[in-house]
Amino acid sequence: MWLGHDLAWWGIVIASGSLILMFPVAIVANIVTPKLQNWWAQRSTSTLRARIEKLDMELADYVKNYELMSLTDDYILRGISILGAIGFLLIKFLTLVFGVLLIFSGHLGNSNDKLSFWEMLGPIVLILMIEVLTRLMKKSYFKKLVDYRGPRSPIYREYLSNSLSKLRSKLDKKASL
């Protein structure tokens, strides 16, 4: 039977599964959040009006204060952000592999079957330090890119305009009832 019977095996399986599913779940969350906010705003007329006003102000601010970039520039910046995300994921994966190899190399040199806490602490601290550094680098990298691209993107402005027209049509339907 291939299933393990101890808690350590199940801990590794659950941790590996959660790490693998973390990326697709984050993508789904980013796609669903604006739609969920619009749906939540449709519950009453006052929240729907407040949501429309908020999106109107955001779009007006973008049009007034930021020059619209071309679609080519937008796609180039989007490609750069995708390459950056792939790079950071690669760094995290290699760090994890490197840490596991460090732990197992310490295990191979040990005559005992079990590693002590102190023998495992070094690779774990190294993994955590690299994880923290990559998170800080990623946060600053993507913050600058999103802050620059977001208000100038023609795709995002079109998305805002479409959302506003849908919400206004829902408001008109509610008002006519």
C-alpha positions in Angstrom: 0.0 0.0 0.0 1.5 3.4 -1.0 -0.3 5.5 1.6 1.8 6.3 4.7 0.6 5.5 8.1 2.5 8.1 10.1 1.7 11.8 10.6 5.0 13.0 9.1 4.1 11.5 5.7 0.7 13.1 5.8 2.2 16.4 6.8 4.5 16.3 3.8 1.6 15.4 1.5 -0.6 18.1 2.8 2.2 20.7 2.7 3.2 19.8 -0.8 -0.4 19.9 -2.0 -1.0 23.3 -0.4 2.2 24.7 -2.0 1.2 23.4 -5.4 -2.4 24.7 -5.1 -1.3 28.1 -3.7 -0.6 29.7 -7.1 -3.9 28.7 -8.9 -5.9 29.7 -5.9 -4.3 33.1 -5.8 -5.1 33.6 -9.5 -8.7 32.6 -9.0 -9.0 34.9 -6.0 -7.7 37.8 -8.1 -10.1 37.1 -10.9 -13.1 36.6 -8.6 -12.7 39.5 -6.2 -13.9 42.4 -8.4 -16.9 40.3 -9.5 -17.7 39.5 -5.9 -17.5 43.2 -5.0 -19.9 44.1 -7.8 -22.3 41.3 -6.8 -22.2 42.4 -3.2 -22.9 46.0 -4.2 -26.0 44.9 -6.1 -27.8 43.8 -2.9 -29.2 47.2 -2.3 -29.6 50.4 -4.3 -27.5 52.5 -1.9 -24.5 50.1 -2.0 -24.9 49.9 -5.8 -24.8 53.7 -6.1 -21.8 53.8 -3.7 -19.9 51.2 -5.8 -20.7 53.1 -9.1 -19.5 56.4 -7.5 -16.3 54.7 -6.3 -15.6 53.2 -9.8 -16.5 56.5 -11.5 -14.1 58.4 -9.3 -11.3 55.9 -9.9 -11.8 56.0 -13.7 -12.1 59.8 -13.7 -8.8 60.0 -11.7 -7.1 57.7 -14.2 -8.3 59.8 -17.2 -7.4 63.1 -15.6 -4.0 62.3 -14.0 -2.5 59.5 -16.1 -1.6 59.4 -19.8 -3.0 56.4 -21.6 -0.4 53.9 -22.8 -0.5 52.0 -26.0 -1.6 48.4 -26.1 1.9 47.4 -27.1 3.3 49.0 -24.0 0.7 47.4 -21.9 1.4 44.0 -23.3 5.2 44.5 -22.9 4.7 45.5 -19.2 2.4 42.5 -18.7 5.0 40.2 -20.2 7.6 41.6 -17.9 5.5 41.1 -14.9 4.8 37.5 -16.0 8.5 36.8 -16.5 9.2 38.3 -13.1 6.6 36.1 -11.4 8.0 33.0 -13.2 11.5 34.1 -12.0 10.4 34.5 -8.4 8.6 31.1 -8.5 11.8 29.5 -9.9 13.9 31.0 -7.1 11.5 29.7 -4.5 11.4 26.2 -6.0 15.2 26.1 -6.3 15.5 27.3 -2.7 13.2 24.5 -1.5 15.1 21.9 -3.5 18.4 23.3 -2.2 17.2 23.2 1.4 15.9 19.6 1.1 19.2 18.6 -0.4 21.0 20.2 2.5 18.9 18.4 5.0 19.3 15.1 3.3 23.1 15.6 2.9 23.3 16.2 6.6 21.3 13.0 7.1 23.6 11.0 4.9 26.7 12.0 6.8 25.1 11.2 10.2 25.5 7.7 11.6 22.2 7.9 13.4 18.9 7.4 11.7 17.5 10.7 13.1 18.8 14.2 12.6 18.9 16.4 15.6 17.1 19.7 15.7 20.3 21.7 15.4 21.4 19.8 12.3 18.1 20.7 10.6 18.0 24.3 11.9 20.7 25.6 9.5 19.0 24.6 6.2 15.6 25.7 7.5 16.9 29.1 8.6 18.5 29.5 5.2 15.3 28.6 3.4 13.3 31.1 5.5 15.9 33.9 4.9 15.8 33.4 1.2 12.0 33.2 1.3 11.8 36.5 3.2 14.2 38.2 0.8 12.4 37.0 -2.3 9.1 38.2 -0.9 10.5 41.6 -0.2 12.0 41.8 -3.6 8.8 40.6 -5.3 6.7 43.1 -3.3 8.8 46.1 -4.3 9.2 44.9 -7.9 5.5 44.3 -8.5 4.3 47.3 -6.5 6.2 49.6 -8.8 5.1 47.8 -11.9 1.4 47.7 -10.9 1.4 51.3 -9.7 2.8 52.4 -13.1 0.8 50.1 -15.4 -2.6 50.0 -13.6 -3.9 53.5 -14.1 -2.4 53.8 -17.6 -3.6 50.5 -19.0 -6.2 50.7 -21.7 -7.3 47.2 -20.9 -8.0 48.0 -17.3 -9.8 51.3 -18.2 -12.0 49.3 -20.6 -12.7 46.8 -17.9 -13.7 49.6 -15.5 -16.0 51.2 -18.2 -17.6 47.8 -18.8 -18.1 47.2 -15.1 -19.6 50.7 -14.7 -22.1 50.1 -17.6 -23.2 46.8 -16.2 -23.7 48.2 -12.7 -25.6 51.2 -14.1 -27.9 48.9 -16.1 -28.5 46.9 -12.9 -29.3 50.2 -11.0 -31.7 51.2 -13.8 -33.4 47.8 -13.5 -33.7 48.2 -9.7 -35.0 51.8 -10.1 -37.7 50.7 -12.6 -39.0 48.0 -10.2 
